[in-house]
Amino acid sequence: MSLKKTDLAKNLGLKITQQMKKSGPPGRFGAASVALPDRREQRKLDQAAGLLPFAVKLHDDLIKQLRDLAQQEGGNLNAVTERLIRAGLAASQPTGAEKPAPAKKAAAKKAAKKTSS
């Protein structure tokens, strides 16, 4: 006796359901889920370490470069971003002899030069 097409589909569905019940929960819901702290605990750990969230809007190509660099260095995007920002700020710091004029005074000097010319 052959089975109808609908009976074959029903049996296949029952077979899949039984396999899913036997397999158990995936690792992300089992013991592995306990390894990571929840958001509140993570926020407290970050605050204790002196870390603050800082949202910035960047161009897509720059984000891709940052992610690629982080992956090459081990996968920590926060550490790579922090290192690059610190290096950029250190490079932009003026030395003791060359202090830039404040923005208002510099703009006033430029305006004075334009009117005198």
N, C-alpha and C positions, 0 to 999 in steps of 0.2 A: 504494500500500500504506500503510495507516494503522498507527501504532504503538500498542502496548498502553499502558494507564495506567501500569504499572510501568516501561516503557521510557521514557516521557516524564519520569517522576520521576527516573530514573537519569540521563538526559541533562541535566536541569536541575541535578542535583547536581554532575555533571562540569563544567558551565558555571560554576557558582558557585566550585568549587574552582580552576579555571583563572584566574578573575578575581582570586581571593585571592592566588594565586601571583604574578601579574603586578604587583599593586599595590605590593609592597614593604612593609617594616615601617612601622608608624605613627611619627609624629614623636617620641612619648615614648620610643621604643626606639632612635632614631637619634641624630643629632648633638645633639638637644635634651636628651637624657638626660645628656650630659656636662656641661652647664651648671651643674647643681646638685651640690654636694658630698654625699658619702654621710654617714650619720649620725655616724660617728666623726669625720670632718673637721669637720662642722658643730658638734659638741660642743666640739672644740678651739677653733674660731673663737669660739664663744660664751664659753668660759672665758677666752680671751685678752681679750675685750671686757668681762669682769667680770659676765657674765650667768649666773644660776643658775636651773635649773628649779624651779618652785614650784607644786605641785599644790594646788588649792583646789576644794572642792565648793560650787557656787553654784546657786541656783534657776534653773529653765529660763527664766523671764521676764527675769531679770537678764542671763543669757547672750544672749538674743535682743536685748535693748537694746544690749549691748556690741557685738555683731556688726553691728547696724544702724548704730551710731555709727561703728564702724571703717570700714564700707563707704562712709559719707558722707564720711569724711575721707581716704580713699585706700586702705583695705583692710588696714592693719597693726593687727591686734588687740592685739599685744604693746605697741605704742607707745601706743595709746589706754588700755589697762589701766594701764600704768605712769603715764601722765599723771594719770589719775583717782585712783589710789592716792596719788601724791605730793600732789595738791591736797587730798585728804581728810586726809592726815596733817598737812599744813601748817595746815589749818583747825582741826584738833583739838589742835595744840600750844598749851599755855597760854602767856600772856605772862609776863614776869618778875614782875609784881606778884601774879598769881593762881596760886600753885602749889597743886595739889590735895594733900590729905593722902594718905599711903599707904593702901592698901586696908584693912589691919588696924586702923590707928588710926581710920579713918573708921567702920568697923564697930563698934569699941569705943565710939566717941562716940554712935552711934545706939542701941546697946544701953543705954548709961548714961542717955540721955534717956528711953527707954521705961520703965526701972525707976524713975526719979525722978518720972515723971508719974503 
